[in-house]
Amino acid sequence: MGQLPELPGLDMPLFGGQAAPAWLEKPLSADWISQLPATAGPPSPWWREIVRDGVPAPKAPWKAGLIPAGVWLYRGTPSVRDATFVAQIPADQERLAVVVAGMGPDPDTFDAMARVLSVLPEDCPRAVRIFLPSIGPVEGRAFAREHQLDLVAPSGPLRGTGGITYVSGPPEMTSGAFWQWYRVSPGRAVQSVGALYPTPTWETALTRHDHLAESLPAVLNRVPAGYAMRPLGAPSSRFAAFAARVPPAADRLQVVVDGRGLDPLLLAACTQLLSALPPEATHQVQLDWPYAGVRESTEQLEELASLLDAPVYAPAAALDFHANGRDLLAVHDDGGLGHWVRFSPTVSPQPHGPLSPPPAWGRALRAVLDTTPDDSPLASAPAGLHMRIPSRPDVDRAAAALPPDRDGMTVLADGDATCEEDQQRVLSVLETLPPELLQNLRVVMTFATVWHRGGPPFGQLIADRLRRRVLVADAASVVSTECGGAEAQRLGEPSWNRYLPRPELRASTFTFLGAQ
């Protein structure tokens, strides 16, 4: 689907991990909307009735389909990955979205968009948002004028994370421009409207305070996550590339800082900047600043939190990108996992895991562990849940070194994937977990490979029992000689095998590998 699906991790379990939903294969018809998820978005934007009965068909090979946000233009057979991404774009009450599976503007693509948009009557708002990478303002203005549209389009490549679709130019573009969505209509000048859709409150506030950079004792640039700040002097292309990659978060402004530890001058610049912003921009602030959250910085960051009357998050380690390419990890110089710290005006500093913001499944996991007895083999691990056997210290180190994944919890179970007793032990625990912890579940069995002879793999049995998609890793990809030393090192992304529940089996029908 062009720029959007190039990102890893977009295959979320919106459709239960099954094949593409049936509505994607149907001709455009009135019943598509009724088959979309109940949380698809606002119930009745102005354009919903207009497109409900169909849109004019584009020329082959283009096809058109309805999604919660409006219309999807694509070619060929859509994958679950692409369908999942576009189906999760939230609907806008004010604008019809046209999501285009293309790499950029060309005559055939513009023709397909024009044919679909001809469904709009002249007396409707004709307000449209085009999801097609890198439509320049000149091309956008010409298209809006020709078809009498109030158009919003992206000036650069598109990326997606956490329900947000944002404009993000590659590193070589970031030095001279901040790539955003822009709005244009006949007779009106081009207007920048921010990098993120939907627009969070903190970005709305930032667009009204562009003048703040002029008085700071540091260099300040806008990036999708918020701001990038560096010392005065020669620019660093490496830092510019890093800051441009940092994914935005809907609930907090981020300031990406080029430094290590709380440099007094940069801290003064950061304090001056944040204190000049309105409260809606600083209700939560994350400093993507290596080693800013160490114990020696507690007093300064508590003062900053008190000044803003809001929590401030900072890493007590260096920063690196997760193997999924989308999340920032707190890591130590030796490669081991670090942690973030929450500084508050009212409570003592609170450490949390390697990811910030923390994964949504963390709260549900804490609730489960809070109710387990002290002698339970279940323990918390950075990636999720560890079902431990005390006699395997190398496995304990692996559990401490496996990075978490925002999309789903990982269960690292000490046991043999070919042993019926270990299989039942793991399944008995998985069946007690709440649904939010089974969403996009990952499982690692540490004593043996998940590939074997004589029956379905254990991953298939898990998928059949839970009736959910599950990812299972070969133990050799996680528990390795790298974990044999005194300190656990951060492990790379395991080699996941994907299993779907077999439709021919009832949920209560299973054959264990050890059974005769």
Secondary structure, 3 states (H helix, E strand, C coil): CCCHHHCCCCCCHHHCCCCCCHHHCCCCCCCCHHHCCCCCCCCCCCCHHHHHCCCCCCCCCEEEEEECCEEEEEECCCCHHHHHHHHCCCCCCCCEEEEECCCCCCHHHHHHHHHHHCCCCCCCCCEEEEECCCCCHHHHHHHHHHHCCEEEEECCCEEEECCEEEECCCHHHCCCCCCCEEEECCCCCCEECCCEECCCHHHHHHCCCHHHHHHCCCEEEEECCEEEEECCCCCCHHHHHHHHHCCCECCEEEEEECCCCCCHHHHHHHHHHHHHCCHHHCCCEEEECCCCCCHHHHHHHHHHHHHHCCCEEEECCEEEECCCCCCEEEECCCCCECCEEEECCCCCCEEECCECCCCCHHHHHHHHHHCCCCCCCEEEECCEEEECCCCCHHHHHHHHHCCCECCECEEEECCCCCCHHHHHHHHHHHCCCCHHHHCCEEEEECCCCCCCCCCCCHHHHHHHHHCCCEEEECHHHCCCHHHCCCCCCCCCCCCEEEECCCCCCCCCCCCCCCCC
